[in-house]
Protein backbone atom coordinates (compact mmCIF):
# COMPACT_ATOMS: atom_id res chain seq x y z
CA UNK A 1 0.00 0.00 0.00
CA UNK A 2 2.79 2.43 0.88
CA UNK A 3 4.55 1.75 -2.43
CA UNK A 4 1.32 2.55 -4.25
CA UNK A 5 0.91 5.80 -2.36
CA UNK A 6 4.47 6.83 -3.29
CA UNK A 7 3.35 6.61 -6.93
CA UNK A 8 0.32 8.84 -6.39
CA UNK A 9 -0.46 11.45 -9.02
CA UNK A 10 -2.07 14.88 -8.75
CA UNK A 11 -4.15 16.10 -11.64
CA UNK A 12 -7.41 17.51 -12.97
CA UNK A 13 -9.96 14.75 -13.55
CA UNK A 14 -13.30 14.55 -15.34
CA UNK A 15 -15.76 11.74 -14.66
CA UNK A 16 -16.29 10.23 -18.09
CA UNK A 17 -18.65 7.31 -17.44
CA UNK A 18 -19.49 4.59 -14.94
CA UNK A 19 -17.18 1.56 -15.04
CA UNK A 20 -19.09 -1.61 -16.06
CA UNK A 21 -18.08 -3.43 -12.85
CA UNK A 22 -17.72 -0.75 -10.16
CA UNK A 23 -16.63 2.85 -9.83
CA UNK A 24 -15.95 5.33 -12.61
CA UNK A 25 -13.79 5.94 -15.65
CA UNK A 26 -11.96 9.24 -15.24
CA UNK A 27 -10.28 11.27 -17.94
CA UNK A 28 -7.06 12.99 -16.92
CA UNK A 29 -7.37 16.52 -18.28
CA UNK A 30 -3.74 17.52 -17.69
CA UNK A 31 -1.98 14.33 -18.74
CA UNK A 32 -2.91 11.91 -21.51
CA UNK A 33 -4.92 9.00 -20.21
CA UNK A 34 -7.87 7.55 -18.42
CA UNK A 35 -8.06 5.67 -15.13
CA UNK A 36 -10.54 3.38 -13.40
CA UNK A 37 -11.39 4.79 -9.98
CA UNK A 38 -13.25 3.03 -7.19
CA UNK A 39 -13.77 5.34 -4.25
CA UNK A 40 -16.69 5.66 -1.84
CA UNK A 41 -16.06 9.39 -1.34
CA UNK A 42 -16.35 9.99 -5.09
CA UNK A 43 -19.64 8.06 -5.14
CA UNK A 44 -20.99 10.24 -2.31
CA UNK A 45 -19.64 13.41 -3.89
CA UNK A 46 -21.33 12.71 -7.24
CA UNK A 47 -24.57 11.60 -5.58
CA UNK A 48 -24.66 14.97 -3.77
CA UNK A 49 -24.47 16.78 -7.12
CA UNK A 50 -20.74 17.50 -7.12
CA UNK A 51 -18.97 18.76 -10.24
CA UNK A 52 -17.86 16.03 -12.64
CA UNK A 53 -14.54 17.91 -12.88
CA UNK A 54 -12.25 17.98 -9.87
CA UNK A 55 -8.66 18.00 -8.76
CA UNK A 56 -7.34 15.24 -6.52
CA UNK A 57 -4.38 13.02 -5.80
CA UNK A 58 -5.00 9.40 -6.83
CA UNK A 59 -3.05 6.20 -6.24
CA UNK A 60 -3.34 2.48 -6.90
CA UNK A 61 -2.00 -0.22 -4.63
CA UNK A 62 -1.10 -2.56 -7.51
CA UNK A 63 -0.23 -1.92 -11.17
CA UNK A 64 -3.08 -2.35 -13.66
CA UNK A 65 -5.70 -2.12 -10.93
CA UNK A 66 -8.22 0.54 -9.97
CA UNK A 67 -7.24 3.90 -8.49
CA UNK A 68 -8.41 5.50 -5.21
CA UNK A 69 -8.22 9.05 -3.91
CA UNK A 70 -5.75 9.86 -1.17
CA UNK A 71 -6.61 13.52 -0.67
CA UNK A 72 -9.50 15.91 -0.87
CA UNK A 73 -11.67 16.08 -3.94
CA UNK A 74 -11.51 19.74 -4.94
CA UNK A 75 -14.44 20.70 -7.21
CA UNK A 76 -13.36 22.56 -10.32
CA UNK A 77 -15.77 24.12 -12.83
CA UNK A 78 -15.45 22.33 -16.18
CA UNK A 79 -14.28 25.47 -18.02
CA UNK A 80 -11.57 26.10 -15.41
CA UNK A 81 -10.41 22.47 -15.48
CA UNK A 82 -10.13 22.47 -19.26
CA UNK A 83 -8.32 25.82 -19.25
CA UNK A 84 -5.83 24.63 -16.63
CA UNK A 85 -5.44 21.29 -18.40
CA UNK A 86 -4.55 23.03 -21.64
CA UNK A 87 -1.64 24.70 -19.89
CA UNK A 88 -0.33 21.49 -18.33
CA UNK A 89 -0.83 18.85 -20.99
CA UNK A 90 0.54 20.49 -24.11
CA UNK A 91 3.61 18.29 -24.35
CA UNK A 92 3.14 15.03 -26.23
CA UNK A 93 4.16 11.89 -24.42
CA UNK A 94 2.91 12.92 -20.97
CA UNK A 95 1.05 9.87 -19.72
CA UNK A 96 -1.23 9.84 -16.69
CA UNK A 97 0.15 7.65 -13.91
CA UNK A 98 3.62 7.50 -15.46
CA UNK A 99 6.78 7.67 -13.37
CA UNK A 100 7.29 11.23 -14.65
CA UNK A 101 3.79 12.18 -13.49
CA UNK A 102 4.32 10.60 -10.06
CA UNK A 103 7.71 12.27 -9.62
CA UNK A 104 6.33 15.70 -10.49
CA UNK A 105 3.30 15.15 -8.23
CA UNK A 106 5.62 14.66 -5.22
CA UNK A 107 6.99 18.20 -5.52
CA UNK A 108 5.22 20.65 -3.25
CA UNK A 109 5.74 23.47 -5.75
CA UNK A 110 3.77 21.55 -8.39
CA UNK A 111 0.89 20.89 -6.00
CA UNK A 112 0.92 24.50 -4.81
CA UNK A 113 0.85 25.75 -8.40
CA UNK A 114 -2.17 23.59 -9.27
CA UNK A 115 -4.15 24.50 -6.16
CA UNK A 116 -3.28 28.20 -6.52
CA UNK A 117 -4.37 28.12 -10.16
CA UNK A 118 -7.76 26.79 -9.19
CA UNK A 119 -8.18 29.34 -6.42
CA UNK A 120 -7.24 32.25 -8.68
CA UNK A 121 -9.42 31.09 -11.58
CA UNK A 122 -12.53 30.59 -9.43
CA UNK A 123 -12.40 33.95 -7.64
Secondary structure, DSSP 8 states (H G I E B T S, - for coil): -HHHHHT-EEEEEEEEEE-SSSSEEEEESSSB-EEEE--HHHHHHHHTT--SEEEEEEE-SSTTS-BEE-S--EE--HHHHHHHHHHHS-STT-BTT-HHHHHHHT-HHHHHHHHHHHHHHT-
